[in-house]
Amino acid sequence: QVELVESGGGLVQAGGSLRLACQASGTIFSINDMGWYRQAPGKQRDLVATITSGGSTNYADSVKCRFTISRDKTKSTVYLQMDSLKPEDTAVYYCARKRPWQADFDSWGQGTQVTVSS
C-alpha cells in the first residue's frame, strides 16, 4: 500500500519562499512519475508540476520560473521549491504518484496547507 506524506507547508508573506517535501513508501519510487497538485477553497484540484522517473519536468504556466520540482531517489522523496510566492498560490498542496503503466496519477497524500499573505 503506497503512502505519500507531505510536509513543509505554512504561512509566508508574499515574495517569500517555501519548500515542500513528499516522502513515498510502499512503492517503487524510482520508476514512478511524481507530481504536485493544489486545491484552493471552492476550486478544483489543479496540476502544479510533474517530474518523470527520468527527471523531465513540467509546470503549470502560473508557476513557471517560480517553482521547481525535484526528486531524490535515495530518499524516495519529491520536493517543490516555491519562490516569489503570491497570495493566489494559497491552497492545499498534494503529492501524487503515477506508475509507468498508468495514464493518470492514482495515489495522493493528505495534503499540506500553504498560505501566502499579502
N, C-alpha and C positions, 0 to 999 in steps of 0.2 A: 504494500500500500504506500503510494507516494505521499510525502508530506513536504509542504513548502512553507517555510516560516520567514516572514518579512520582519525587518527591524529598521530603525533609523529615522522614522518619521518624527514630526514635531512641529513646533511653531517657530516661524522665522520671518523676519522683516523682508519686504520687497527688496530685491537686489542681492539677497543673501544666497547661501548655498546649503544643500543637504545631500547626504549620501545614503541611499537606501541599500540594504543588503537582503538577499533571499537565499537561505540555505535549504538545499534539497536533500531528502533522504528517501530510501525505499525505491530508488530508480537509478538507472544507469545514466548518470548526469552527462557524461561525455558525449553521448550520442543524441541527446535531446536538443531541440531548439528551445530557447527560453525567451520570455517576454515580460514586459511591464505594461499593465493597463491601469487606467484610472477612472474613477466614477465620482463626479461631483453631485451634490444633492439635487434630486429631481431630474438628473440627466442619465443617459445611457452610459454603459461602460465603453470606453474608447481606448484604442491602441495608443501607447506612448512610444515604445521601442521594442525591437526584437533583435536577437542575436542567434545565428545558426551554430550548429556544432562546430563548424569550421571557422567561426569568428566573423562572418559577414553580418553587418548591422543595417538596420532600417529604422527610420524615425518618422513620427508624425510631423507634418510641416510646422505645427505650432511650437515644437520643442527643438527643432534643428538648430545646431550651433550653440544651444544652451545646455542640453542634456547629453550624457554619454553613457551608453550601456557597455558593460564588460563582464567577463566571466573568469573565474579561477577554477579550473577543473580539479586541481589538487584539493580544493576545499569544498567542491560541489556547491559553489556559491556564485550567484549573479548579482551584479551591482548596478545601481543607477545613480550616477553623479549628476546632480541638478544644480546648475549655476544660474545666476541672473534671474532668480525666481520672481514670478509675478503673482498678484492676487488671484488671477484666473487659473493658476496652477493648483489652487486649493482643491483637494479631492482625497478620497481614499485610494491608495495605490496598491495594486495587486500584482503579485508574481504569478507567472503561468508557465506551464510546460507543454510542449508538443513533441510527441515521439515521431521518429522519422517516417513511419508508415501511415501517419495520420495527416489529414488535411488541415485540422484545426487544433488549437490549444484545448486540452481536455482536463487539466487539473489546475486548481487555483489555491493560493494561500488565503489566509484570513484577512489580509489587508492591513495597511498601516496608514494612519491619518497624516496628511501634510496640510498645514495651514499657513498661508502666506498673508501677512498683514500689510496694509498699505501705509 
